[in-house]
Amino acid sequence: AAVTLKTLGRGGLGALVDAVCSLAHAFAGLVDAHPGFELHAPPAISTVLFRPAGATDDAVAAVRRALLGTGRAVLGRARADGRL
């Protein structure tokens, strides 16, 4: 963190955080508008929690592994309301 702050400066780090949060909110809007996805809740900061609509936990896990394997996306694993 110290290297990042020294490199970007206080204003630069703040701008980076603002940009990341803005992108998260824009992505959440796209997810929410798409019938193939379920948005768990609007992002509080930069994490967007979503899943394919109607998918089982096994299907969600398989999609996540496939995307990670191809390098097309990095999706974290989270549990909300007892589901992946």
NUKE-723759 format. One record per atom (N, C-alpha, C): residue number from 1; atom name; x, y, z. Coordinates in Angstrom, 3 decimals, decimal comma. Last residue first. Layout:
(atom NUM CA (X Y Z))
...
//
This chain:
(atom 84 N (-24,023 -20,159 -3,965))
(atom 84 CA (-22,800 -19,633 -4,571))
(atom 84 C (-23,150 -18,471 -5,460))
(atom 83 N (-26,262 -19,594 -1,148))
(atom 83 CA (-25,968 -20,032 -2,522))
(atom 83 C (-24,644 -19,456 -2,974))
(atom 82 N (-26,978 -18,467 1,273))
(atom 82 CA (-26,749 -19,910 1,217))
(atom 82 C (-26,427 -20,458 -0,155))
(atom 81 N (-27,005 -15,736 0,804))
(atom 81 CA (-28,286 -16,422 1,008))
(atom 81 C (-28,137 -17,930 0,859))
(atom 80 N (-23,975 -16,128 -0,827))
(atom 80 CA (-24,984 -15,181 -0,349))
(atom 80 C (-26,310 -15,914 -0,274))
(atom 79 N (-20,577 -16,620 -1,199))
(atom 79 CA (-21,836 -17,246 -0,843))
(atom 79 C (-22,762 -16,158 -0,307))
(atom 78 N (-18,131 -16,472 -3,813))
(atom 78 CA (-18,816 -15,913 -2,648))
(atom 78 C (-20,097 -16,694 -2,407))
(atom 77 N (-15,168 -16,309 -5,514))
(atom 77 CA (-16,230 -17,215 -5,079))
(atom 77 C (-16,832 -16,632 -3,808))
(atom 76 N (-14,339 -14,070 -8,234))
(atom 76 CA (-14,191 -14,604 -6,888))
(atom 76 C (-15,345 -15,534 -6,567))
(atom 75 N (-13,137 -14,325 -11,449))
(atom 75 CA (-14,340 -14,208 -10,638))
(atom 75 C (-14,070 -14,823 -9,274))
(atom 74 N (-11,624 -13,090 -14,054))
(atom 74 CA (-11,261 -13,535 -12,714))
(atom 74 C (-12,472 -13,263 -11,834))
(atom 73 N (-11,690 -14,073 -17,478))
(atom 73 CA (-12,242 -13,335 -16,342))
(atom 73 C (-11,694 -13,915 -15,050))
(atom 72 N (-10,186 -15,397 -19,332))
(atom 72 CA (-11,073 -14,322 -19,800))
(atom 72 C (-11,624 -13,478 -18,666))
(atom 71 N (-8,694 -17,614 -18,795))
(atom 71 CA (-8,070 -16,318 -18,556))
(atom 71 C (-8,932 -15,145 -18,995))
(atom 70 N (-9,706 -20,107 -18,883))
(atom 70 CA (-9,415 -19,473 -20,171))
(atom 70 C (-8,683 -18,146 -20,002))
(atom 69 N (-10,066 -20,642 -16,161))
(atom 69 CA (-9,186 -21,489 -16,967))
(atom 69 C (-8,800 -20,869 -18,294))
(atom 68 N (-12,014 -18,797 -15,413))
(atom 68 CA (-10,669 -18,697 -14,837))
(atom 68 C (-9,665 -19,463 -15,692))
(atom 67 N (-14,159 -19,865 -16,880))
(atom 67 CA (-13,670 -18,511 -17,164))
(atom 67 C (-12,265 -18,293 -16,602))
(atom 66 N (-14,397 -22,399 -15,634))
(atom 66 CA (-14,138 -22,295 -17,076))
(atom 66 C (-13,572 -20,917 -17,429))
(atom 65 N (-15,011 -21,720 -12,969))
(atom 65 CA (-13,776 -22,455 -13,287))
(atom 65 C (-13,411 -22,315 -14,753))
(atom 64 N (-17,513 -20,436 -13,399))
(atom 64 CA (-16,387 -19,719 -12,790))
(atom 64 C (-15,063 -20,397 -13,131))
(atom 63 N (-19,011 -22,557 -14,416))
(atom 63 CA (-18,792 -21,355 -15,237))
(atom 63 C (-17,591 -20,580 -14,707))
(atom 62 N (-18,991 -24,266 -12,168))
(atom 62 CA (-18,413 -24,705 -13,446))
(atom 62 C (-18,111 -23,513 -14,358))
(atom 61 N (-20,358 -22,755 -10,245))
(atom 61 CA (-18,964 -23,148 -10,002))
(atom 61 C (-18,278 -23,555 -11,301))
(atom 60 N (-22,872 -22,624 -11,488))
(atom 60 CA (-22,132 -21,386 -11,207))
(atom 60 C (-20,651 -21,704 -11,009))
(atom 59 N (-23,558 -25,340 -11,466))
(atom 59 CA (-23,392 -24,646 -12,747))
(atom 59 C (-22,592 -23,357 -12,560))
(atom 58 N (-23,749 -25,794 -8,706))
(atom 58 CA (-22,775 -26,552 -9,504))
(atom 58 C (-22,511 -25,865 -10,842))
(atom 57 N (-25,867 -24,114 -8,019))
(atom 57 CA (-24,528 -23,823 -7,494))
(atom 57 C (-23,453 -24,555 -8,291))
(atom 56 N (-27,872 -23,489 -10,977))
(atom 56 CA (-27,555 -24,220 -9,755))
(atom 56 C (-26,164 -23,811 -9,273))
(atom 55 N (-29,460 -20,524 -12,241))
(atom 55 CA (-28,401 -21,540 -12,283))
(atom 55 C (-28,242 -22,222 -10,928))
(atom 54 N (-31,237 -18,402 -12,442))
(atom 54 CA (-31,763 -19,749 -12,348))
(atom 54 C (-30,727 -20,859 -12,314))
(atom 53 N (-28,899 -16,327 -14,017))
(atom 53 CA (-30,276 -16,483 -13,547))
(atom 53 C (-30,684 -17,952 -13,560))
(atom 52 N (-25,578 -16,342 -12,843))
(atom 52 CA (-26,492 -16,607 -13,953))
(atom 52 C (-27,896 -16,868 -13,392))
(atom 51 N (-24,940 -13,733 -10,398))
(atom 51 CA (-24,906 -15,125 -10,836))
(atom 51 C (-25,794 -15,277 -12,061))
(atom 50 N (-23,068 -11,322 -8,410))
(atom 50 CA (-24,098 -11,709 -9,373))
(atom 50 C (-23,931 -13,179 -9,720))
(atom 49 N (-21,750 -8,664 -6,842))
(atom 49 CA (-22,142 -10,042 -6,576))
(atom 49 C (-23,317 -10,391 -7,479))
(atom 48 N (-19,093 -6,648 -7,176))
(atom 48 CA (-20,405 -6,880 -7,779))
(atom 48 C (-20,726 -8,359 -7,620))
(atom 47 N (-17,227 -4,421 -5,253))
(atom 47 CA (-17,536 -5,825 -5,512))
(atom 47 C (-18,955 -5,948 -6,047))
(atom 46 N (-16,727 -1,814 -4,483))
(atom 46 CA (-16,268 -2,242 -5,813))
(atom 46 C (-16,584 -3,691 -6,148))
(atom 45 N (-19,081 -0,862 -2,576))
(atom 45 CA (-17,832 -0,222 -2,990))
(atom 45 C (-17,491 -0,718 -4,385))
(atom 44 N (-21,606 -1,915 -2,720))
(atom 44 CA (-21,341 -0,900 -1,697))
(atom 44 C (-20,064 -0,144 -2,043))
(atom 43 N (-23,574 -2,651 -5,609))
(atom 43 CA (-22,286 -2,704 -4,908))
(atom 43 C (-22,148 -1,571 -3,893))
(atom 42 N (-26,926 -3,870 -5,146))
(atom 42 CA (-26,013 -2,863 -5,705))
(atom 42 C (-24,691 -2,886 -4,934))
(atom 41 N (-27,189 -7,461 -5,034))
(atom 41 CA (-27,458 -6,136 -4,462))
(atom 41 C (-26,552 -5,129 -5,155))
(atom 40 N (-27,217 -9,609 -6,895))
(atom 40 CA (-27,584 -9,818 -5,488))
(atom 40 C (-27,987 -8,495 -4,832))
(atom 39 N (-28,553 -9,934 -10,056))
(atom 39 CA (-27,698 -9,083 -9,231))
(atom 39 C (-28,144 -9,251 -7,789))
(atom 38 N (-28,619 -12,494 -12,353))
(atom 38 CA (-29,265 -11,990 -11,141))
(atom 38 C (-28,229 -11,175 -10,369))
(atom 37 N (-28,899 -12,743 -15,957))
(atom 37 CA (-28,142 -12,640 -14,709))
(atom 37 C (-29,019 -12,147 -13,571))
(atom 36 N (-30,370 -12,627 -18,254))
(atom 36 CA (-29,622 -13,859 -18,001))
(atom 36 C (-28,834 -13,850 -16,706))
(atom 35 N (-31,441 -10,111 -18,626))
(atom 35 CA (-32,311 -11,166 -18,100))
(atom 35 C (-31,576 -12,471 -17,771))
(atom 34 N (-29,757 -7,243 -17,565))
(atom 34 CA (-29,674 -8,432 -18,422))
(atom 34 C (-30,524 -9,559 -17,838))
(atom 33 N (-29,756 -5,211 -15,726))
(atom 33 CA (-30,607 -5,044 -16,911))
(atom 33 C (-30,651 -6,294 -17,791))
(atom 32 N (-27,851 -6,046 -13,882))
(atom 32 CA (-29,244 -5,911 -13,455))
(atom 32 C (-30,197 -5,823 -14,641))
(atom 31 N (-25,517 -5,830 -15,437))
(atom 31 CA (-25,959 -7,135 -14,924))
(atom 31 C (-27,438 -7,080 -14,587))
(atom 30 N (-25,426 -3,051 -15,819))
(atom 30 CA (-25,526 -3,954 -16,975))
(atom 30 C (-26,037 -5,325 -16,553))
(atom 29 N (-25,159 -2,219 -13,152))
(atom 29 CA (-26,308 -1,790 -13,948))
(atom 29 C (-26,521 -2,670 -15,165))
(atom 28 N (-22,685 -3,330 -12,533))
(atom 28 CA (-23,876 -3,800 -11,822))
(atom 28 C (-25,147 -3,403 -12,573))
(atom 27 N (-21,069 -1,727 -14,169))
(atom 27 CA (-21,195 -3,155 -14,450))
(atom 27 C (-22,435 -3,731 -13,767))
(atom 26 N (-21,384 0,727 -12,831))
(atom 26 CA (-21,796 0,600 -14,234))
(atom 26 C (-21,992 -0,867 -14,599))
(atom 25 N (-20,265 0,080 -10,342))
(atom 25 CA (-21,677 0,483 -10,428))
(atom 25 C (-22,199 0,374 -11,863))
(atom 24 N (-17,629 -0,474 -11,135))
(atom 24 CA (-18,433 -1,502 -10,467))
(atom 24 C (-19,919 -1,171 -10,562))
(atom 23 N (-16,817 2,017 -12,132))
(atom 23 CA (-16,908 0,862 -13,036))
(atom 23 C (-17,763 -0,245 -12,431))
(atom 22 N (-16,848 3,432 -9,713))
(atom 22 CA (-17,715 3,845 -10,820))
(atom 22 C (-17,903 2,702 -11,817))
(atom 21 N (-14,817 2,142 -8,332))
(atom 21 CA (-16,189 2,110 -7,811))
(atom 21 C (-17,194 2,483 -8,894))
(atom 20 N (-12,647 2,836 -9,972))
(atom 20 CA (-13,003 1,426 -9,777))
(atom 20 C (-14,438 1,305 -9,263))
(atom 19 N (-12,645 5,636 -9,693))
(atom 19 CA (-12,837 5,026 -11,012))
(atom 19 C (-13,275 3,573 -10,883))
(atom 18 N (-12,131 5,959 -6,933))
(atom 18 CA (-13,368 6,484 -7,524))
(atom 18 C (-13,665 5,820 -8,864))
(atom 17 N (-9,560 4,808 -6,831))
(atom 17 CA (-10,667 4,211 -6,076))
(atom 17 C (-12,003 4,678 -6,651))
(atom 16 N (-8,196 6,680 -8,447))
(atom 16 CA (-8,253 5,267 -8,823))
(atom 16 C (-9,405 4,560 -8,118))
(atom 15 N (-8,461 9,016 -6,959))
(atom 15 CA (-9,059 8,952 -8,300))
(atom 15 C (-9,190 7,509 -8,768))
(atom 14 N (-6,945 8,289 -4,707))
(atom 14 CA (-8,370 8,595 -4,572))
(atom 14 C (-9,092 8,509 -5,907))
(atom 13 N (-4,455 8,078 -5,919))
(atom 13 CA (-5,060 6,894 -5,308))
(atom 13 C (-6,559 7,100 -5,129))
(atom 12 N (-4,077 10,745 -6,707))
(atom 12 CA (-4,116 9,679 -7,705))
(atom 12 C (-4,760 8,419 -7,173))
(atom 11 N (-4,021 12,065 -4,230))
(atom 11 CA (-5,060 12,374 -5,219))
(atom 11 C (-5,200 11,290 -6,263))
(atom 10 N (-1,722 10,886 -3,047))
(atom 10 CA (-3,033 10,820 -2,403))
(atom 10 C (-4,171 11,052 -3,403))
(atom 9 N (0,324 9,004 -5,353))
(atom 9 CA (-0,009 10,177 -4,553))
(atom 9 C (-1,418 10,042 -4,003))
(atom 8 N (1,289 6,855 -6,763))
(atom 8 CA (0,123 7,578 -7,284))
(atom 8 C (-0,130 8,905 -6,575))
(atom 7 N (3,613 6,101 -5,268))
(atom 7 CA (3,622 6,188 -6,729))
(atom 7 C (2,502 7,074 -7,259))
(atom 6 N (2,823 6,112 -2,591))
(atom 6 CA (3,980 6,918 -3,002))
(atom 6 C (3,982 7,136 -4,513))
(atom 5 N (0,690 4,305 -2,697))
(atom 5 CA (0,453 5,689 -2,282))
(atom 5 C (1,597 6,595 -2,726))
(atom 4 N (2,100 2,005 -3,485))
(atom 4 CA (1,011 2,536 -4,309))
(atom 4 C (0,757 4,001 -3,972))
(atom 3 N (3,806 1,679 -1,322))
(atom 3 CA (4,371 1,907 -2,657))
(atom 3 C (3,313 2,515 -3,569))
(atom 2 N (1,976 1,207 0,726))
(atom 2 CA (2,846 2,381 0,800))
(atom 2 C (3,441 2,711 -0,561))
(atom 1 N (0,818 -1,188 0,000))
(atom 1 CA (0,000 0,000 0,000))
(atom 1 C (0,867 1,259 0,000))
//
